[in-house]
């Protein structure tokens, strides 16, 4: 990144002149903005190698798939939750509702944070916290702990469903962004379908072992 100063003044002055239909149009120099940041060509994500940009997209898609799958995995555990914690089926369904609520509220925090501190930091913190707060769900001693950490897990994992679109649009220009954006968009929809399949298989294996 370049510092605001003479470089910004030169860029601001250059932006005041444009060419349309072979004719030059000029205006007064733009006012300096001390908060505006200009990137060097090698710092722009769109200039990364194609293989690296697609690798980033695949990582983001994998994380989004994990979070979306976790939202619906609890659907096959409702009977087990009811019998383990001695609660009604309606209470056990809250594990899905609270996770989805966390997914909805998380972007209100992670979206602004990604613009201030960068998307990479938000991704790393989000994934680590999601992984960490999943363990209390598996070893919850009571229904309250189970439901609270289901909500927190959805809240922390929501970054991959809200910030990822901006990352994909940063990596590709307007002419090439359609394909990677469509590729990413599939995964949040595949996750809720894949989640019950995985949890159903796990529960079936556990019942067989018992």
C-alpha positions as CSV (number, residue, x, y, z in Angstrom):
1,X,0.0,0.0,0.0
2,X,1.2,3.5,-0.7
3,X,1.0,6.3,1.9
4,X,-1.4,9.1,1.5
5,X,0.6,12.1,0.3
6,X,2.3,13.1,-2.9
7,X,1.4,9.8,-4.6
8,X,-2.3,10.3,-3.8
9,X,-2.3,13.9,-5.1
10,X,-0.8,12.7,-8.3
11,X,-3.3,9.9,-8.7
12,X,-6.2,12.2,-7.8
13,X,-5.0,14.7,-10.4
14,X,-4.7,11.9,-13.0
15,X,-8.3,10.8,-12.4
16,X,-9.6,14.2,-13.3
17,X,-8.9,13.7,-17.0
18,X,-10.7,11.0,-19.1
19,X,-11.1,10.1,-22.7
20,X,-14.4,9.4,-24.4
21,X,-14.9,8.9,-28.1
22,X,-11.4,10.3,-28.7
23,X,-12.1,13.5,-26.9
24,X,-10.4,14.6,-23.6
25,X,-12.5,15.7,-20.7
26,X,-11.0,17.4,-17.7
27,X,-12.3,18.9,-14.5
28,X,-10.9,20.4,-11.3
29,X,-8.6,18.1,-9.3
30,X,-10.3,15.9,-6.8
31,X,-10.1,16.8,-3.2
32,X,-7.6,14.8,-1.2
33,X,-9.1,12.1,1.1
34,X,-6.7,11.2,4.0
35,X,-8.6,7.9,4.5
36,X,-8.4,6.7,0.9
37,X,-5.9,3.9,0.2
38,X,-4.4,3.1,-3.2
39,X,-2.9,-0.3,-4.0
40,X,0.2,-1.0,-6.0
41,X,-0.4,-3.3,-9.0
42,X,1.3,-6.2,-7.3
43,X,-0.9,-5.8,-4.2
44,X,-4.2,-6.1,-6.1
45,X,-5.8,-9.5,-5.6
46,X,-7.1,-9.5,-9.2
47,X,-3.5,-9.7,-10.4
48,X,-2.8,-13.0,-8.5
49,X,-2.1,-16.1,-10.6
50,X,-5.3,-17.9,-11.7
51,X,-4.4,-21.1,-9.9
52,X,-3.9,-19.2,-6.6
53,X,-7.2,-17.4,-7.0
54,X,-9.1,-20.6,-7.5
55,X,-7.3,-22.2,-4.6
56,X,-8.6,-19.4,-2.4
57,X,-12.1,-19.9,-3.8
58,X,-11.9,-23.6,-3.0
59,X,-10.8,-23.0,0.6
60,X,-13.6,-20.5,1.1
61,X,-16.1,-22.9,-0.5
62,X,-15.0,-25.8,1.8
63,X,-15.4,-23.7,4.9
64,X,-18.8,-22.5,3.8
65,X,-19.8,-26.1,3.1
66,X,-18.7,-27.1,6.6
67,X,-20.7,-24.3,8.3
68,X,-23.8,-24.9,6.2
69,X,-23.7,-28.6,6.9
70,X,-23.4,-28.0,10.6
71,X,-26.6,-26.1,10.6
72,X,-28.7,-29.1,9.6
73,X,-26.7,-31.9,11.1
74,X,-28.7,-31.6,14.3
75,X,-31.9,-32.7,12.5
76,X,-31.1,-36.4,13.1
77,X,-30.1,-35.9,16.7
78,X,-33.4,-34.5,18.0
79,X,-34.6,-37.8,19.5
80,X,-31.2,-38.4,21.1
81,X,-31.1,-34.9,22.5
82,X,-34.7,-35.3,23.9
83,X,-33.9,-38.5,25.7
84,X,-30.4,-37.5,26.9
85,X,-31.4,-34.1,28.4
86,X,-35.1,-35.1,29.2
87,X,-36.6,-32.3,27.2
88,X,-39.4,-32.2,24.6
89,X,-38.9,-32.5,20.9
90,X,-39.8,-28.8,20.5
91,X,-36.8,-27.8,22.7
92,X,-34.5,-30.1,20.8
93,X,-35.4,-28.4,17.5
94,X,-34.1,-25.1,19.0
95,X,-30.6,-26.4,18.2
96,X,-31.2,-25.8,14.5
97,X,-33.2,-22.6,15.1
98,X,-30.5,-21.0,17.3
99,X,-27.7,-22.0,14.9
100,X,-29.6,-20.4,12.0
101,X,-30.1,-17.3,14.2
102,X,-26.4,-17.1,14.8
103,X,-25.8,-17.3,11.0
104,X,-28.2,-14.4,10.6
105,X,-26.7,-12.2,13.3
106,X,-23.0,-12.9,12.6
107,X,-22.8,-10.8,9.4
108,X,-23.8,-7.7,11.3
109,X,-20.4,-8.0,13.1
110,X,-18.1,-9.8,10.7
111,X,-19.1,-7.7,7.6
112,X,-17.9,-4.3,9.1
113,X,-14.9,-6.0,10.8
114,X,-13.7,-7.4,7.4
115,X,-13.7,-3.9,6.0
116,X,-11.6,-2.6,8.9
117,X,-9.2,-5.4,9.6
118,X,-9.2,-7.4,6.4
119,X,-11.0,-10.5,5.4
120,X,-8.1,-12.9,6.0
121,X,-8.1,-12.1,9.7
122,X,-11.8,-12.5,10.0
123,X,-11.7,-15.8,8.3
124,X,-9.0,-17.2,10.5
125,X,-10.6,-16.0,13.8
126,X,-14.0,-17.2,12.6
127,X,-12.9,-20.7,11.7
128,X,-10.9,-21.2,14.9
129,X,-13.7,-20.0,17.1
130,X,-16.2,-22.2,15.2
131,X,-14.0,-25.2,15.7
132,X,-13.4,-24.5,19.3
133,X,-17.1,-23.8,20.2
134,X,-18.2,-27.0,18.5
135,X,-16.6,-29.2,21.3
136,X,-18.9,-27.9,24.1
137,X,-21.9,-29.0,21.9
138,X,-20.5,-32.5,21.7
139,X,-19.8,-32.7,25.5
140,X,-22.6,-30.5,26.8
141,X,-23.7,-31.6,30.3
142,X,-27.2,-30.1,30.0
143,X,-29.5,-28.6,27.4
144,X,-28.7,-25.0,28.2
145,X,-25.0,-25.4,27.4
146,X,-25.9,-27.4,24.2
147,X,-28.2,-24.7,22.9
148,X,-26.0,-21.7,23.9
149,X,-23.0,-23.1,22.1
150,X,-25.0,-24.1,19.0
151,X,-25.9,-20.4,18.7
152,X,-22.3,-19.3,19.3
153,X,-21.1,-21.8,16.7
154,X,-23.5,-20.5,14.1
155,X,-22.6,-16.9,14.9
156,X,-18.8,-17.5,14.6
157,X,-19.2,-19.5,11.4
158,X,-21.3,-16.9,9.6
159,X,-18.2,-15.1,8.2
160,X,-17.9,-17.7,5.4
161,X,-21.5,-17.0,4.3
162,X,-21.3,-13.2,4.4
163,X,-17.7,-12.1,3.7
164,X,-16.9,-14.7,1.1
165,X,-18.8,-13.0,-1.7
166,X,-16.7,-9.9,-1.3
167,X,-13.5,-12.0,-1.4
168,X,-14.5,-13.6,-4.7
169,X,-15.4,-10.3,-6.3
170,X,-12.0,-8.9,-5.2
171,X,-10.1,-11.8,-6.8
172,X,-11.8,-11.6,-10.2
173,X,-12.6,-8.8,-12.5
174,X,-16.1,-8.2,-13.9
175,X,-15.5,-10.3,-17.0
176,X,-14.4,-13.5,-15.1
177,X,-16.2,-13.2,-11.8
178,X,-19.4,-15.0,-12.9
179,X,-18.0,-18.6,-12.9
180,X,-16.2,-18.5,-9.5
181,X,-19.1,-16.7,-7.9
182,X,-21.6,-19.3,-9.2
183,X,-19.2,-22.0,-8.0
184,X,-19.1,-20.5,-4.5
185,X,-22.9,-20.0,-4.4
186,X,-23.5,-23.7,-4.8
187,X,-21.9,-24.7,-1.5
188,X,-24.1,-22.9,1.0
189,X,-27.0,-24.7,-0.6
190,X,-25.3,-28.1,-0.8
191,X,-24.4,-27.9,2.9
192,X,-28.0,-28.2,4.4
193,X,-28.6,-31.2,2.2
194,X,-25.3,-32.9,3.0
195,X,-25.5,-32.3,6.8
196,X,-28.4,-34.7,7.5
197,X,-26.8,-37.4,5.3
198,X,-23.6,-37.2,7.4
199,X,-25.3,-37.0,10.8
200,X,-27.7,-39.9,9.8
201,X,-24.8,-42.1,8.9
202,X,-23.0,-41.2,12.1
203,X,-26.0,-41.9,14.3
204,X,-26.7,-45.2,12.5
205,X,-23.1,-46.4,13.1
206,X,-23.4,-45.4,16.8
207,X,-26.6,-47.3,17.2
208,X,-25.1,-50.3,15.6
209,X,-22.1,-50.2,17.9
210,X,-24.4,-49.9,20.9
